[in-house]
Amino acid sequence: MRALFITLVAFAAAACGGGPGKPDGGSDAGDRPPCVQGVATTHLELINACTDALKIEKNPTLPLRLPDGGLPPLP
């Protein structure tokens, strides 16, 4: 359930924010639909809702990863 919530928040944040290389956080006109103001009642409104959420970039250390990015075989 928590993963679903985090995914929905990430999609909502991406709906209105700029992509990489856009330091002001804005988006080009026409590349995304405008964000939805107010209470979201449908799936599309929810994923396109405006937000002022803080973006968090995570770079986890995964010690079991092999050099090619795969995982070791199960014991």
CHARMM internal coordinates of N, CA and C (Angstrom, degrees):
IC EDIT
DIST 1 N 1 CA 1.4424
DIST 1 CA 1 C 1.5262
ANGL 1 N 1 CA 1 C 110.74
DIST 1 C 2 N 1.3500
ANGL 1 CA 1 C 2 N 115.49
DIHE 1 N 1 CA 1 C 2 N -41.12
DIST 2 N 2 CA 1.4567
ANGL 1 C 2 N 2 CA 119.13
DIHE 1 CA 1 C 2 N 2 CA -179.96
DIST 2 CA 2 C 1.5310
ANGL 2 N 2 CA 2 C 111.14
DIHE 1 C 2 N 2 CA 2 C -64.76
DIST 2 C 3 N 1.3452
ANGL 2 CA 2 C 3 N 116.65
DIHE 2 N 2 CA 2 C 3 N -38.81
DIST 3 N 3 CA 1.4631
ANGL 2 C 3 N 3 CA 120.38
DIHE 2 CA 2 C 3 N 3 CA 178.70
DIST 3 CA 3 C 1.5237
ANGL 3 N 3 CA 3 C 110.57
DIHE 2 C 3 N 3 CA 3 C -62.95
DIST 3 C 4 N 1.3309
ANGL 3 CA 3 C 4 N 117.31
DIHE 3 N 3 CA 3 C 4 N -39.77
DIST 4 N 4 CA 1.4549
ANGL 3 C 4 N 4 CA 121.11
DIHE 3 CA 3 C 4 N 4 CA 177.78
DIST 4 CA 4 C 1.5231
ANGL 4 N 4 CA 4 C 110.41
DIHE 3 C 4 N 4 CA 4 C -62.92
DIST 4 C 5 N 1.3238
ANGL 4 CA 4 C 5 N 117.59
DIHE 4 N 4 CA 4 C 5 N -43.72
DIST 5 N 5 CA 1.4578
ANGL 4 C 5 N 5 CA 121.51
DIHE 4 CA 4 C 5 N 5 CA 178.57
DIST 5 CA 5 C 1.5228
ANGL 5 N 5 CA 5 C 110.83
DIHE 4 C 5 N 5 CA 5 C -61.03
DIST 5 C 6 N 1.3298
ANGL 5 CA 5 C 6 N 116.65
DIHE 5 N 5 CA 5 C 6 N -45.84
DIST 6 N 6 CA 1.4627
ANGL 5 C 6 N 6 CA 120.30
DIHE 5 CA 5 C 6 N 6 CA -179.76
DIST 6 CA 6 C 1.5244
ANGL 6 N 6 CA 6 C 110.62
DIHE 5 C 6 N 6 CA 6 C -63.21
DIST 6 C 7 N 1.3360
ANGL 6 CA 6 C 7 N 116.83
DIHE 6 N 6 CA 6 C 7 N -39.44
DIST 7 N 7 CA 1.4620
ANGL 6 C 7 N 7 CA 120.64
DIHE 6 CA 6 C 7 N 7 CA 178.27
DIST 7 CA 7 C 1.5226
ANGL 7 N 7 CA 7 C 110.66
DIHE 6 C 7 N 7 CA 7 C -63.99
DIST 7 C 8 N 1.3253
ANGL 7 CA 7 C 8 N 117.17
DIHE 7 N 7 CA 7 C 8 N -43.77
DIST 8 N 8 CA 1.4659
ANGL 7 C 8 N 8 CA 120.10
DIHE 7 CA 7 C 8 N 8 CA 179.49
DIST 8 CA 8 C 1.5264
ANGL 8 N 8 CA 8 C 111.46
DIHE 7 C 8 N 8 CA 8 C -64.32
DIST 8 C 9 N 1.3143
ANGL 8 CA 8 C 9 N 117.10
DIHE 8 N 8 CA 8 C 9 N -40.05
DIST 9 N 9 CA 1.4596
ANGL 8 C 9 N 9 CA 120.53
DIHE 8 CA 8 C 9 N 9 CA 178.05
DIST 9 CA 9 C 1.5216
ANGL 9 N 9 CA 9 C 109.98
DIHE 8 C 9 N 9 CA 9 C -64.59
DIST 9 C 10 N 1.3234
ANGL 9 CA 9 C 10 N 117.34
DIHE 9 N 9 CA 9 C 10 N -40.80
DIST 10 N 10 CA 1.4617
ANGL 9 C 10 N 10 CA 120.71
DIHE 9 CA 9 C 10 N 10 CA 179.54
DIST 10 CA 10 C 1.5237
ANGL 10 N 10 CA 10 C 110.92
DIHE 9 C 10 N 10 CA 10 C -63.35
DIST 10 C 11 N 1.3501
ANGL 10 CA 10 C 11 N 117.07
DIHE 10 N 10 CA 10 C 11 N -43.31
DIST 11 N 11 CA 1.4601
ANGL 10 C 11 N 11 CA 119.87
DIHE 10 CA 10 C 11 N 11 CA 178.34
DIST 11 CA 11 C 1.5234
ANGL 11 N 11 CA 11 C 111.18
DIHE 10 C 11 N 11 CA 11 C -65.34
DIST 11 C 12 N 1.3083
ANGL 11 CA 11 C 12 N 117.16
DIHE 11 N 11 CA 11 C 12 N -40.08
DIST 12 N 12 CA 1.4602
ANGL 11 C 12 N 12 CA 120.18
DIHE 11 CA 11 C 12 N 12 CA 179.20
DIST 12 CA 12 C 1.5233
ANGL 12 N 12 CA 12 C 110.69
DIHE 11 C 12 N 12 CA 12 C -64.99
DIST 12 C 13 N 1.3273
ANGL 12 CA 12 C 13 N 117.04
DIHE 12 N 12 CA 12 C 13 N -39.54
DIST 13 N 13 CA 1.4591
ANGL 12 C 13 N 13 CA 120.64
DIHE 12 CA 12 C 13 N 13 CA 178.99
DIST 13 CA 13 C 1.5223
ANGL 13 N 13 CA 13 C 110.90
DIHE 12 C 13 N 13 CA 13 C -67.37
DIST 13 C 14 N 1.3234
ANGL 13 CA 13 C 14 N 116.96
DIHE 13 N 13 CA 13 C 14 N -38.03
DIST 14 N 14 CA 1.4590
ANGL 13 C 14 N 14 CA 120.83
DIHE 13 CA 13 C 14 N 14 CA -179.05
DIST 14 CA 14 C 1.5218
ANGL 14 N 14 CA 14 C 111.81
DIHE 13 C 14 N 14 CA 14 C -72.69
DIST 14 C 15 N 1.3223
ANGL 14 CA 14 C 15 N 117.98
DIHE 14 N 14 CA 14 C 15 N -21.67
DIST 15 N 15 CA 1.4606
ANGL 14 C 15 N 15 CA 121.23
DIHE 14 CA 14 C 15 N 15 CA -176.67
DIST 15 CA 15 C 1.5232
ANGL 15 N 15 CA 15 C 112.43
DIHE 14 C 15 N 15 CA 15 C -64.68
DIST 15 C 16 N 1.3204
ANGL 15 CA 15 C 16 N 117.95
DIHE 15 N 15 CA 15 C 16 N -31.24
DIST 16 N 16 CA 1.4597
ANGL 15 C 16 N 16 CA 120.19
DIHE 15 CA 15 C 16 N 16 CA -175.83
DIST 16 CA 16 C 1.5211
ANGL 16 N 16 CA 16 C 113.77
DIHE 15 C 16 N 16 CA 16 C -114.80
DIST 16 C 17 N 1.2913
ANGL 16 CA 16 C 17 N 118.19
DIHE 16 N 16 CA 16 C 17 N -19.15
DIST 17 N 17 CA 1.4649
ANGL 16 C 17 N 17 CA 120.85
DIHE 16 CA 16 C 17 N 17 CA -176.93
DIST 17 CA 17 C 1.5088
ANGL 17 N 17 CA 17 C 111.89
DIHE 16 C 17 N 17 CA 17 C -82.26
DIST 17 C 18 N 1.3224
ANGL 17 CA 17 C 18 N 115.13
DIHE 17 N 17 CA 17 C 18 N 165.56
DIST 18 N 18 CA 1.4455
ANGL 17 C 18 N 18 CA 120.57
DIHE 17 CA 17 C 18 N 18 CA 177.25
DIST 18 CA 18 C 1.5023
ANGL 18 N 18 CA 18 C 111.23
DIHE 17 C 18 N 18 CA 18 C -82.23
DIST 18 C 19 N 1.3045
ANGL 18 CA 18 C 19 N 116.20
DIHE 18 N 18 CA 18 C 19 N 163.87
DIST 19 N 19 CA 1.4535
ANGL 18 C 19 N 19 CA 120.97
DIHE 18 CA 18 C 19 N 19 CA 178.94
DIST 19 CA 19 C 1.5155
ANGL 19 N 19 CA 19 C 110.23
DIHE 18 C 19 N 19 CA 19 C -88.58
DIST 19 C 20 N 1.3418
ANGL 19 CA 19 C 20 N 116.17
DIHE 19 N 19 CA 19 C 20 N -172.54
DIST 20 N 20 CA 1.4526
ANGL 19 C 20 N 20 CA 119.76
DIHE 19 CA 19 C 20 N 20 CA 178.25
DIST 20 CA 20 C 1.5347
ANGL 20 N 20 CA 20 C 110.38
DIHE 19 C 20 N 20 CA 20 C -59.17
DIST 20 C 21 N 1.2927
ANGL 20 CA 20 C 21 N 116.17
DIHE 20 N 20 CA 20 C 21 N 142.66
DIST 21 N 21 CA 1.4563
ANGL 20 C 21 N 21 CA 119.97
DIHE 20 CA 20 C 21 N 21 CA 179.10
DIST 21 CA 21 C 1.5117
ANGL 21 N 21 CA 21 C 113.50
DIHE 20 C 21 N 21 CA 21 C 86.23
DIST 21 C 22 N 1.3051
ANGL 21 CA 21 C 22 N 118.15
DIHE 21 N 21 CA 21 C 22 N 3.20
DIST 22 N 22 CA 1.4627
ANGL 21 C 22 N 22 CA 121.88
DIHE 21 CA 21 C 22 N 22 CA 177.61
DIST 22 CA 22 C 1.5153
ANGL 22 N 22 CA 22 C 107.56
DIHE 21 C 22 N 22 CA 22 C -114.68
DIST 22 C 23 N 1.3296
ANGL 22 CA 22 C 23 N 116.85
DIHE 22 N 22 CA 22 C 23 N 84.74
DIST 23 N 23 CA 1.4549
ANGL 22 C 23 N 23 CA 120.00
DIHE 22 CA 22 C 23 N 23 CA -172.34
DIST 23 CA 23 C 1.5135
ANGL 23 N 23 CA 23 C 114.90
DIHE 22 C 23 N 23 CA 23 C -63.09
DIST 23 C 24 N 1.3328
ANGL 23 CA 23 C 24 N 117.84
DIHE 23 N 23 CA 23 C 24 N -23.62
DIST 24 N 24 CA 1.4577
ANGL 23 C 24 N 24 CA 119.09
DIHE 23 CA 23 C 24 N 24 CA -178.30
DIST 24 CA 24 C 1.5223
ANGL 24 N 24 CA 24 C 112.46
DIHE 23 C 24 N 24 CA 24 C -83.66
DIST 24 C 25 N 1.3598
ANGL 24 CA 24 C 25 N 117.54
DIHE 24 N 24 CA 24 C 25 N -3.29
DIST 25 N 25 CA 1.4521
ANGL 24 C 25 N 25 CA 120.66
DIHE 24 CA 24 C 25 N 25 CA 179.17
DIST 25 CA 25 C 1.5135
ANGL 25 N 25 CA 25 C 113.79
DIHE 24 C 25 N 25 CA 25 C 78.65
DIST 25 C 26 N 1.3261
ANGL 25 CA 25 C 26 N 118.03
DIHE 25 N 25 CA 25 C 26 N 1.18
DIST 26 N 26 CA 1.4504
ANGL 25 C 26 N 26 CA 121.07
DIHE 25 CA 25 C 26 N 26 CA -179.82
DIST 26 CA 26 C 1.5045
ANGL 26 N 26 CA 26 C 111.35
DIHE 25 C 26 N 26 CA 26 C -85.45
DIST 26 C 27 N 1.3029
ANGL 26 CA 26 C 27 N 115.75
DIHE 26 N 26 CA 26 C 27 N 169.94
DIST 27 N 27 CA 1.4568
ANGL 26 C 27 N 27 CA 119.74
DIHE 26 CA 26 C 27 N 27 CA 177.28
DIST 27 CA 27 C 1.5155
ANGL 27 N 27 CA 27 C 108.62
DIHE 26 C 27 N 27 CA 27 C -124.46
DIST 27 C 28 N 1.3192
ANGL 27 CA 27 C 28 N 115.59
DIHE 27 N 27 CA 27 C 28 N 157.21
DIST 28 N 28 CA 1.4519
ANGL 27 C 28 N 28 CA 120.61
DIHE 27 CA 27 C 28 N 28 CA 177.45
DIST 28 CA 28 C 1.5171
ANGL 28 N 28 CA 28 C 109.18
DIHE 27 C 28 N 28 CA 28 C -71.34
DIST 28 C 29 N 1.3247
ANGL 28 CA 28 C 29 N 116.48
DIHE 28 N 28 CA 28 C 29 N 145.60
DIST 29 N 29 CA 1.4622
ANGL 28 C 29 N 29 CA 120.17
DIHE 28 CA 28 C 29 N 29 CA 179.55
DIST 29 CA 29 C 1.5234
ANGL 29 N 29 CA 29 C 109.24
DIHE 28 C 29 N 29 CA 29 C -64.36
DIST 29 C 30 N 1.3108
ANGL 29 CA 29 C 30 N 116.56
DIHE 29 N 29 CA 29 C 30 N 131.37
DIST 30 N 30 CA 1.4474
ANGL 29 C 30 N 30 CA 120.71
DIHE 29 CA 29 C 30 N 30 CA 175.88
DIST 30 CA 30 C 1.5127
ANGL 30 N 30 CA 30 C 115.27
DIHE 29 C 30 N 30 CA 30 C 93.89
DIST 30 C 31 N 1.3258
ANGL 30 CA 30 C 31 N 119.35
DIHE 30 N 30 CA 30 C 31 N -12.95
DIST 31 N 31 CA 1.4657
ANGL 30 C 31 N 31 CA 118.54
DIHE 30 CA 30 C 31 N 31 CA -178.64
DIST 31 CA 31 C 1.5152
ANGL 31 N 31 CA 31 C 111.97
DIHE 30 C 31 N 31 CA 31 C -84.02
DIST 31 C 32 N 1.3188
ANGL 31 CA 31 C 32 N 119.54
DIHE 31 N 31 CA 31 C 32 N -17.90
DIST 32 N 32 CA 1.4662
ANGL 31 C 32 N 32 CA 124.27
DIHE 31 CA 31 C 32 N 32 CA 178.02
DIST 32 CA 32 C 1.5230
ANGL 32 N 32 CA 32 C 108.65
DIHE 31 C 32 N 32 CA 32 C -145.42
DIST 32 C 33 N 1.3328
ANGL 32 CA 32 C 33 N 116.32
DIHE 32 N 32 CA 32 C 33 N 152.99
DIST 33 N 33 CA 1.4614
ANGL 32 C 33 N 33 CA 117.39
DIHE 32 CA 32 C 33 N 33 CA 174.52
DIST 33 CA 33 C 1.5242
ANGL 33 N 33 CA 33 C 109.50
DIHE 32 C 33 N 33 CA 33 C -69.29
DIST 33 C 34 N 1.3306
ANGL 33 CA 33 C 34 N 117.65
DIHE 33 N 33 CA 33 C 34 N 155.29
DIST 34 N 34 CA 1.4684
ANGL 33 C 34 N 34 CA 118.76
DIHE 33 CA 33 C 34 N 34 CA 178.66
DIST 34 CA 34 C 1.5201
ANGL 34 N 34 CA 34 C 110.69
DIHE 33 C 34 N 34 CA 34 C -65.23
DIST 34 C 35 N 1.3189
ANGL 34 CA 34 C 35 N 116.42
DIHE 34 N 34 CA 34 C 35 N 151.45
DIST 35 N 35 CA 1.4612
ANGL 34 C 35 N 35 CA 119.06
DIHE 34 CA 34 C 35 N 35 CA -179.88
DIST 35 CA 35 C 1.5244
ANGL 35 N 35 CA 35 C 110.04
DIHE 34 C 35 N 35 CA 35 C -72.85
DIST 35 C 36 N 1.3292
ANGL 35 CA 35 C 36 N 115.50
DIHE 35 N 35 CA 35 C 36 N 153.96
DIST 36 N 36 CA 1.4639
ANGL 35 C 36 N 36 CA 122.88
DIHE 35 CA 35 C 36 N 36 CA -175.47
DIST 36 CA 36 C 1.5208
ANGL 36 N 36 CA 36 C 109.12
DIHE 35 C 36 N 36 CA 36 C -91.77
DIST 36 C 37 N 1.3313
ANGL 36 CA 36 C 37 N 116.35
DIHE 36 N 36 CA 36 C 37 N 124.45
DIST 37 N 37 CA 1.4593
ANGL 36 C 37 N 37 CA 122.47
DIHE 36 CA 36 C 37 N 37 CA 176.56
DIST 37 CA 37 C 1.5205
ANGL 37 N 37 CA 37 C 109.11
DIHE 36 C 37 N 37 CA 37 C -87.63
DIST 37 C 38 N 1.3182
ANGL 37 CA 37 C 38 N 117.58
DIHE 37 N 37 CA 37 C 38 N 153.20
DIST 38 N 38 CA 1.4565
ANGL 37 C 38 N 38 CA 121.44
DIHE 37 CA 37 C 38 N 38 CA 174.54
DIST 38 CA 38 C 1.5179
ANGL 38 N 38 CA 38 C 112.73
DIHE 37 C 38 N 38 CA 38 C 86.50
DIST 38 C 39 N 1.3311
ANGL 38 CA 38 C 39 N 115.47
DIHE 38 N 38 CA 38 C 39 N -159.10
DIST 39 N 39 CA 1.4596
ANGL 38 C 39 N 39 CA 122.20
DIHE 38 CA 38 C 39 N 39 CA -175.88
DIST 39 CA 39 C 1.5244
ANGL 39 N 39 CA 39 C 109.77
DIHE 38 C 39 N 39 CA 39 C -83.02
DIST 39 C 40 N 1.3303
ANGL 39 CA 39 C 40 N 116.24
DIHE 39 N 39 CA 39 C 40 N 125.73
DIST 40 N 40 CA 1.4597
ANGL 39 C 40 N 40 CA 121.52
DIHE 39 CA 39 C 40 N 40 CA 178.16
DIST 40 CA 40 C 1.5234
ANGL 40 N 40 CA 40 C 109.20
DIHE 39 C 40 N 40 CA 40 C -81.25
DIST 40 C 41 N 1.3404
ANGL 40 CA 40 C 41 N 117.12
DIHE 40 N 40 CA 40 C 41 N 130.05
DIST 41 N 41 CA 1.4621
ANGL 40 C 41 N 41 CA 120.68
DIHE 40 CA 40 C 41 N 41 CA -178.95
DIST 41 CA 41 C 1.5260
ANGL 41 N 41 CA 41 C 112.65
DIHE 40 C 41 N 41 CA 41 C -117.02
DIST 41 C 42 N 1.3108
ANGL 41 CA 41 C 42 N 118.58
DIHE 41 N 41 CA 41 C 42 N -16.20
DIST 42 N 42 CA 1.4634
ANGL 41 C 42 N 42 CA 121.43
DIHE 41 CA 41 C 42 N 42 CA 179.14
DIST 42 CA 42 C 1.5214
ANGL 42 N 42 CA 42 C 109.21
DIHE 41 C 42 N 42 CA 42 C -121.23
DIST 42 C 43 N 1.3297
ANGL 42 CA 42 C 43 N 115.47
DIHE 42 N 42 CA 42 C 43 N 169.23
DIST 43 N 43 CA 1.4592
ANGL 42 C 43 N 43 CA 120.92
DIHE 42 CA 42 C 43 N 43 CA 179.35
DIST 43 CA 43 C 1.5307
ANGL 43 N 43 CA 43 C 111.00
DIHE 42 C 43 N 43 CA 43 C -59.76
DIST 43 C 44 N 1.3217
ANGL 43 CA 43 C 44 N 117.36
DIHE 43 N 43 CA 43 C 44 N -46.14
DIST 44 N 44 CA 1.4646
ANGL 43 C 44 N 44 CA 120.35
DIHE 43 CA 43 C 44 N 44 CA -178.52
DIST 44 CA 44 C 1.5268
ANGL 44 N 44 CA 44 C 112.03
DIHE 43 C 44 N 44 CA 44 C -64.48
DIST 44 C 45 N 1.3165
ANGL 44 CA 44 C 45 N 116.78
DIHE 44 N 44 CA 44 C 45 N -37.72
DIST 45 N 45 CA 1.4630
ANGL 44 C 45 N 45 CA 119.28
DIHE 44 CA 44 C 45 N 45 CA 177.03
DIST 45 CA 45 C 1.5201
ANGL 45 N 45 CA 45 C 110.86
DIHE 44 C 45 N 45 CA 45 C -66.60
DIST 45 C 46 N 1.3263
ANGL 45 CA 45 C 46 N 116.79
DIHE 45 N 45 CA 45 C 46 N -38.29
DIST 46 N 46 CA 1.4553
ANGL 45 C 46 N 46 CA 120.87
DIHE 45 CA 45 C 46 N 46 CA -179.69
DIST 46 CA 46 C 1.5316
ANGL 46 N 46 CA 46 C 111.42
DIHE 45 C 46 N 46 CA 46 C -64.15
DIST 46 C 47 N 1.3224
ANGL 46 CA 46 C 47 N 117.36
DIHE 46 N 46 CA 46 C 47 N -46.14
DIST 47 N 47 CA 1.4699
ANGL 46 C 47 N 47 CA 118.94
DIHE 46 CA 46 C 47 N 47 CA -177.60
DIST 47 CA 47 C 1.5173
ANGL 47 N 47 CA 47 C 112.05
DIHE 46 C 47 N 47 CA 47 C -75.53
DIST 47 C 48 N 1.3318
ANGL 47 CA 47 C 48 N 117.95
DIHE 47 N 47 CA 47 C 48 N -15.99
DIST 48 N 48 CA 1.4658
ANGL 47 C 48 N 48 CA 121.58
DIHE 47 CA 47 C 48 N 48 CA 177.90
DIST 48 CA 48 C 1.5236
ANGL 48 N 48 CA 48 C 112.87
DIHE 47 C 48 N 48 CA 48 C -108.10
DIST 48 C 49 N 1.3302
ANGL 48 CA 48 C 49 N 117.41
DIHE 48 N 48 CA 48 C 49 N 16.86
DIST 49 N 49 CA 1.4636
ANGL 48 C 49 N 49 CA 121.46
DIHE 48 CA 48 C 49 N 49 CA -178.67
DIST 49 CA 49 C 1.5298
ANGL 49 N 49 CA 49 C 110.65
DIHE 48 C 49 N 49 CA 49 C -69.20
DIST 49 C 50 N 1.3114
ANGL 49 CA 49 C 50 N 116.37
DIHE 49 N 49 CA 49 C 50 N 143.83
DIST 50 N 50 CA 1.4604
ANGL 49 C 50 N 50 CA 121.46
DIHE 49 CA 49 C 50 N 50 CA 176.40
DIST 50 CA 50 C 1.5251
ANGL 50 N 50 CA 50 C 108.90
DIHE 49 C 50 N 50 CA 50 C -71.98
DIST 50 C 51 N 1.3066
ANGL 50 CA 50 C 51 N 116.13
DIHE 50 N 50 CA 50 C 51 N 146.13
DIST 51 N 51 CA 1.4580
ANGL 50 C 51 N 51 CA 119.75
DIHE 50 CA 50 C 51 N 51 CA -179.18
DIST 51 CA 51 C 1.5247
ANGL 51 N 51 CA 51 C 109.39
DIHE 50 C 51 N 51 CA 51 C -149.66
DIST 51 C 52 N 1.3116
ANGL 51 CA 51 C 52 N 114.70
DIHE 51 N 51 CA 51 C 52 N 155.46
DIST 52 N 52 CA 1.4575
ANGL 51 C 52 N 52 CA 119.97
DIHE 51 CA 51 C 52 N 52 CA 173.39
DIST 52 CA 52 C 1.5316
ANGL 52 N 52 CA 52 C 108.93
DIHE 51 C 52 N 52 CA 52 C -117.27
DIST 52 C 53 N 1.3337
ANGL 52 CA 52 C 53 N 115.14
DIHE 52 N 52 CA 52 C 53 N 27.32
DIST 53 N 53 CA 1.4628
ANGL 52 C 53 N 53 CA 121.32
DIHE 52 CA 52 C 53 N 53 CA -177.89
DIST 53 CA 53 C 1.5273
ANGL 53 N 53 CA 53 C 110.59
DIHE 52 C 53 N 53 CA 53 C -63.85
DIST 53 C 54 N 1.3003
ANGL 53 CA 53 C 54 N 115.22
DIHE 53 N 53 CA 53 C 54 N 147.00
DIST 54 N 54 CA 1.4481
ANGL 53 C 54 N 54 CA 122.25
DIHE 53 CA 53 C 54 N 54 CA 177.76
DIST 54 CA 54 C 1.5202
ANGL 54 N 54 CA 54 C 109.58
DIHE 53 C 54 N 54 CA 54 C -80.50
DIST 54 C 55 N 1.3356
ANGL 54 CA 54 C 55 N 116.80
DIHE 54 N 54 CA 54 C 55 N 130.24
DIST 55 N 55 CA 1.4586
ANGL 54 C 55 N 55 CA 120.69
DIHE 54 CA 54 C 55 N 55 CA 177.46
DIST 55 CA 55 C 1.5151
ANGL 55 N 55 CA 55 C 108.84
DIHE 54 C 55 N 55 CA 55 C -79.17
DIST 55 C 56 N 1.3213
ANGL 55 CA 55 C 56 N 115.64
DIHE 55 N 55 CA 55 C 56 N 133.62
DIST 56 N 56 CA 1.4607
ANGL 55 C 56 N 56 CA 121.27
DIHE 55 CA 55 C 56 N 56 CA 179.05
DIST 56 CA 56 C 1.5151
ANGL 56 N 56 CA 56 C 108.31
DIHE 55 C 56 N 56 CA 56 C -121.84
DIST 56 C 57 N 1.3280
ANGL 56 CA 56 C 57 N 116.27
DIHE 56 N 56 CA 56 C 57 N 123.83
DIST 57 N 57 CA 1.4562
ANGL 56 C 57 N 57 CA 120.72
DIHE 56 CA 56 C 57 N 57 CA 177.75
DIST 57 CA 57 C 1.5231
ANGL 57 N 57 CA 57 C 108.61
DIHE 56 C 57 N 57 CA 57 C -101.51
DIST 57 C 58 N 1.3188
ANGL 57 CA 57 C 58 N 116.26
DIHE 57 N 57 CA 57 C 58 N 124.86
DIST 58 N 58 CA 1.4522
ANGL 57 C 58 N 58 CA 120.79
DIHE 57 CA 57 C 58 N 58 CA -178.89
DIST 58 CA 58 C 1.5228
ANGL 58 N 58 CA 58 C 109.04
DIHE 57 C 58 N 58 CA 58 C -112.03
DIST 58 C 59 N 1.3063
ANGL 58 CA 58 C 59 N 116.25
DIHE 58 N 58 CA 58 C 59 N 135.99
DIST 59 N 59 CA 1.4544
ANGL 58 C 59 N 59 CA 122.94
DIHE 58 CA 58 C 59 N 59 CA 175.87
DIST 59 CA 59 C 1.5208
ANGL 59 N 59 CA 59 C 107.93
DIHE 58 C 59 N 59 CA 59 C -125.95
DIST 59 C 60 N 1.3369
ANGL 59 CA 59 C 60 N 117.38
DIHE 59 N 59 CA 59 C 60 N 81.96
DIST 60 N 60 CA 1.4580
ANGL 59 C 60 N 60 CA 119.63
DIHE 59 CA 59 C 60 N 60 CA -175.43
DIST 60 CA 60 C 1.5225
ANGL 60 N 60 CA 60 C 112.44
DIHE 59 C 60 N 60 CA 60 C -70.80
DIST 60 C 61 N 1.3194
ANGL 60 CA 60 C 61 N 115.71
DIHE 60 N 60 CA 60 C 61 N 151.46
DIST 61 N 61 CA 1.4550
ANGL 60 C 61 N 61 CA 122.00
DIHE 60 CA 60 C 61 N 61 CA 173.68
DIST 61 CA 61 C 1.5281
ANGL 61 N 61 CA 61 C 106.98
DIHE 60 C 61 N 61 CA 61 C -96.95
DIST 61 C 62 N 1.3105
ANGL 61 CA 61 C 62 N 117.08
DIHE 61 N 61 CA 61 C 62 N 118.72
DIST 62 N 62 CA 1.4506
ANGL 61 C 62 N 62 CA 122.33
DIHE 61 CA 61 C 62 N 62 CA -177.82
DIST 62 CA 62 C 1.5277
ANGL 62 N 62 CA 62 C 108.59
DIHE 61 C 62 N 62 CA 62 C -112.52
DIST 62 C 63 N 1.3403
ANGL 62 CA 62 C 63 N 117.50
DIHE 62 N 62 CA 62 C 63 N 94.88
DIST 63 N 63 CA 1.4528
ANGL 62 C 63 N 63 CA 121.00
DIHE 62 CA 62 C 63 N 63 CA -172.24
DIST 63 CA 63 C 1.5234
ANGL 63 N 63 CA 63 C 114.59
DIHE 62 C 63 N 63 CA 63 C -68.15
DIST 63 C 64 N 1.3273
ANGL 63 CA 63 C 64 N 119.75
DIHE 63 N 63 CA 63 C 64 N -21.34
DIST 64 N 64 CA 1.4631
ANGL 63 C 64 N 64 CA 121.02
DIHE 63 CA 63 C 64 N 64 CA -177.90
DIST 64 CA 64 C 1.5193
ANGL 64 N 64 CA 64 C 113.69
DIHE 63 C 64 N 64 CA 64 C -86.19
DIST 64 C 65 N 1.3100
ANGL 64 CA 64 C 65 N 118.03
DIHE 64 N 64 CA 64 C 65 N -5.29
DIST 65 N 65 CA 1.4616
ANGL 64 C 65 N 65 CA 120.72
DIHE 64 CA 64 C 65 N 65 CA -179.01
DIST 65 CA 65 C 1.5192
ANGL 65 N 65 CA 65 C 111.24
DIHE 64 C 65 N 65 CA 65 C -67.40
DIST 65 C 66 N 1.3226
ANGL 65 CA 65 C 66 N 115.51
DIHE 65 N 65 CA 65 C 66 N 139.58
DIST 66 N 66 CA 1.4539
ANGL 65 C 66 N 66 CA 122.31
DIHE 65 CA 65 C 66 N 66 CA 174.46
DIST 66 CA 66 C 1.5251
ANGL 66 N 66 CA 66 C 108.91
DIHE 65 C 66 N 66 CA 66 C -83.18
DIST 66 C 67 N 1.3414
ANGL 66 CA 66 C 67 N 118.48
DIHE 66 N 66 CA 66 C 67 N 164.98
DIST 67 N 67 CA 1.4732
ANGL 66 C 67 N 67 CA 120.46
DIHE 66 CA 66 C 67 N 67 CA -178.48
DIST 67 CA 67 C 1.5409
ANGL 67 N 67 CA 67 C 113.05
DIHE 66 C 67 N 67 CA 67 C -57.72
DIST 67 C 68 N 1.3384
ANGL 67 CA 67 C 68 N 117.86
DIHE 67 N 67 CA 67 C 68 N -28.71
DIST 68 N 68 CA 1.4585
ANGL 67 C 68 N 68 CA 119.21
DIHE 67 CA 67 C 68 N 68 CA -179.84
DIST 68 CA 68 C 1.5282
ANGL 68 N 68 CA 68 C 112.63
DIHE 67 C 68 N 68 CA 68 C -85.97
DIST 68 C 69 N 1.3455
ANGL 68 CA 68 C 69 N 118.10
DIHE 68 N 68 CA 68 C 69 N 3.05
DIST 69 N 69 CA 1.4560
ANGL 68 C 69 N 69 CA 122.29
DIHE 68 CA 68 C 69 N 69 CA 178.90
DIST 69 CA 69 C 1.5127
ANGL 69 N 69 CA 69 C 114.16
DIHE 68 C 69 N 69 CA 69 C 94.28
DIST 69 C 70 N 1.3325
ANGL 69 CA 69 C 70 N 117.90
DIHE 69 N 69 CA 69 C 70 N -7.61
DIST 70 N 70 CA 1.4535
ANGL 69 C 70 N 70 CA 121.69
DIHE 69 CA 69 C 70 N 70 CA 179.97
DIST 70 CA 70 C 1.5220
ANGL 70 N 70 CA 70 C 111.55
DIHE 69 C 70 N 70 CA 70 C -80.86
DIST 70 C 71 N 1.3309
ANGL 70 CA 70 C 71 N 114.27
DIHE 70 N 70 CA 70 C 71 N 178.45
DIST 71 N 71 CA 1.4570
ANGL 70 C 71 N 71 CA 121.31
DIHE 70 CA 70 C 71 N 71 CA 177.41
DIST 71 CA 71 C 1.5275
ANGL 71 N 71 CA 71 C 109.41
DIHE 70 C 71 N 71 CA 71 C -108.55
DIST 71 C 72 N 1.3265
ANGL 71 CA 71 C 72 N 118.23
DIHE 71 N 71 CA 71 C 72 N 153.00
DIST 72 N 72 CA 1.4612
ANGL 71 C 72 N 72 CA 120.31
DIHE 71 CA 71 C 72 N 72 CA 178.11
DIST 72 CA 72 C 1.5335
ANGL 72 N 72 CA 72 C 109.99
DIHE 71 C 72 N 72 CA 72 C -68.12
DIST 72 C 73 N 1.3399
ANGL 72 CA 72 C 73 N 117.53
DIHE 72 N 72 CA 72 C 73 N 157.73
DIST 73 N 73 CA 1.4725
ANGL 72 C 73 N 73 CA 119.32
DIHE 72 CA 72 C 73 N 73 CA 178.71
DIST 73 CA 73 C 1.5240
ANGL 73 N 73 CA 73 C 111.22
DIHE 72 C 73 N 73 CA 73 C -65.45
DIST 73 C 74 N 1.3166
ANGL 73 CA 73 C 74 N 115.60
DIHE 73 N 73 CA 73 C 74 N 153.51
DIST 74 N 74 CA 1.4555
ANGL 73 C 74 N 74 CA 121.00
DIHE 73 CA 73 C 74 N 74 CA 178.18
DIST 74 CA 74 C 1.5309
ANGL 74 N 74 CA 74 C 110.29
DIHE 73 C 74 N 74 CA 74 C -68.28
DIST 74 C 75 N 1.3377
ANGL 74 CA 74 C 75 N 117.65
DIHE 74 N 74 CA 74 C 75 N 147.83
DIST 75 N 75 CA 1.4629
ANGL 74 C 75 N 75 CA 119.44
DIHE 74 CA 74 C 75 N 75 CA -178.98
DIST 75 CA 75 C 1.5160
ANGL 75 N 75 CA 75 C 111.84
DIHE 74 C 75 N 75 CA 75 C -71.35
END
COOR INIT
IC SEED 1 N 1 CA 1 C
IC BUILD
